[in-house]
Amino acid sequence: MTMIHPQGIIPSVPAIFDDAEKLLPDEVGNVISFLREARCDGIAINLIGGEFYKLSEQERQEMVRTGLDFAAGRIPVYSGISSPGTVEACRMAKITEDMGVDCLIVMPPYYNPLGAYSWRAVIDHFSTIARCTNLPFIIQDFNYGIPLEILARLQREFSNLVGLKIEGSRQSQIEKRIRTVRAELGDKFSILGGMLGVNLRNEIASGSSGSIPGSSLADFIVREYVDFKNGISNSHANHEILKKILRSESRKMRYFIYIEKAILKHRGIIDHIQCMKPYDYPSRKMMEMIIADVESLTSS
């Protein structure tokens, strides 16, 4: 199997629910169609932005089916398989591989009420997953700080480890980590940023291969990515408005899933913005300010 080289803009697809919290595949499909038209380089299903941790197994599989149906083989489909348990993560890896996804995304084992896992346990978690699937996979390292020597060891041992998603709130540290990982693991290893793409330009300049942002402003983020890679200077006003919106989201991460859906609805892409309970919602004032900025961006 030819290993995919993840790069470019690969937005996280939100799960869309009606008021009774029933998954709405057609509206999820509307988002994916929008991302295809925006010339995204792939779509990412069942990540944090897709509320995977609240979904049933059936709903997670339905999200994957919807992603594959609406991607229609025209763009790669990445699927999160994260689970607190290694056995369950492997089971999800096999299920999604059989369904036909192109690449997997997996977090470190993220829940242990008795304290952090040892690095030995983390290595075993990723090693077991690597052995249970033929698909390429990306590690999502959100403020986990997986040591470079562990990443290098895993890359040497498993050819299907093709990338790392690096993100966090301290941008200078993220840029430094991107440079360090790039220097150690080489140009063929993919490094993807996150945090909604708020620091996309600096991440690319530091050596990232692209980003996994949200979906709501993916068309503008794709334009930022392409122009920056080609050395084209964006409209200063548009760049600053986009960054302002993304910064507002990233500073209030507890609300970003709802904010993403609210922007998608405002842009006429979806009709429902319900998040699966439990969930806290931002203030009306905050949303009015964000939507006003979205209006300025999309009308310019």
Rosetta blueprint (number, residue, H / E / L):
1 M L
2 T L
3 M L
4 I L
5 H L
6 P L
7 Q L
8 G E
9 I E
10 I L
11 P L
12 S E
13 V L
14 P L
15 A L
16 I L
17 F E
18 D L
19 D L
20 A L
21 E L
22 K L
23 L E
24 L L
25 P H
26 D H
27 E H
28 V H
29 G H
30 N H
31 V H
32 I H
33 S H
34 F H
35 L H
36 R H
37 E H
38 A L
39 R L
40 C L
41 D L
42 G L
43 I E
44 A E
45 I E
46 N L
47 L L
48 I H
49 G H
50 G H
51 E L
52 F H
53 Y H
54 K H
55 L L
56 S L
57 E H
58 Q H
59 E H
60 R H
61 Q H
62 E H
63 M H
64 V H
65 R H
66 T H
67 G H
68 L H
69 D H
70 F H
71 A H
72 A L
73 G L
74 R L
75 I L
76 P L
77 V E
78 Y E
79 S E
80 G E
81 I L
82 S L
83 S L
84 P L
85 G L
86 T H
87 V H
88 E H
89 A H
90 C H
91 R H
92 M H
93 A H
94 K H
95 I H
96 T H
97 E H
98 D H
99 M H
100 G L
101 V L
102 D L
103 C E
104 L E
105 I E
106 V E
107 M L
108 P L
109 P L
110 Y L
111 Y L
112 N L
113 P L
114 L L
115 G L
116 A L
117 Y L
118 S L
119 W H
120 R H
121 A H
122 V H
123 I H
124 D H
125 H H
126 F H
127 S H
128 T H
129 I H
130 A H
131 R H
132 C H
133 T L
134 N L
135 L L
136 P L
137 F E
138 I E
139 I E
140 Q E
141 D E
142 F E
143 N L
144 Y L
145 G L
146 I L
147 P L
148 L H
149 E H
150 I H
151 L H
152 A H
153 R H
154 L H
155 Q H
156 R H
157 E H
158 F L
159 S L
160 N L
161 L E
162 V E
163 G E
164 L E
165 K E
166 I E
167 E E
168 G L
169 S L
170 R L
171 Q H
172 S H
173 Q H
174 I H
175 E H
176 K H
177 R H
178 I H
179 R H
180 T H
181 V H
182 R H
183 A H
184 E H
185 L H
186 G L
187 D L
188 K L
189 F L
190 S E
191 I E
192 L E
193 G E
194 G L
195 M H
196 L H
197 G H
198 V L
199 N L
200 L H
201 R H
202 N H
203 E H
204 I H
205 A H
206 S H
207 G L
208 S L
209 S L
210 G E
211 S E
212 I L
213 P L
214 G L
215 S L
216 S L
217 L L
218 A H
219 D H
220 F H
221 I H
222 V H
223 R H
224 E H
225 Y H
226 V H
227 D H
228 F H
229 K H
230 N L
231 G L
232 I L
233 S L
234 N L
235 S L
236 H H
237 A H
238 N H
239 H H
240 E H
241 I H
242 L H
243 K H
244 K H
245 I H
246 L H
247 R H
248 S H
249 E H
250 S H
251 R H
252 K L
253 M H
254 R H
255 Y H
256 F H
257 I H
258 Y H
259 I H
260 E H
261 K H
262 A H
263 I H
264 L H
265 K H
266 H H
267 R L
268 G L
269 I L
270 I L
271 D L
272 H L
273 I L
274 Q E
275 C L
276 M L
277 K L
278 P L
279 Y L
280 D L
281 Y L
282 P L
283 S L
284 R H
285 K H
286 M H
287 M H
288 E H
289 M H
290 I H
291 I H
292 A H
293 D H
294 V H
295 E H
296 S H
297 L H
298 T H
299 S H
300 S L
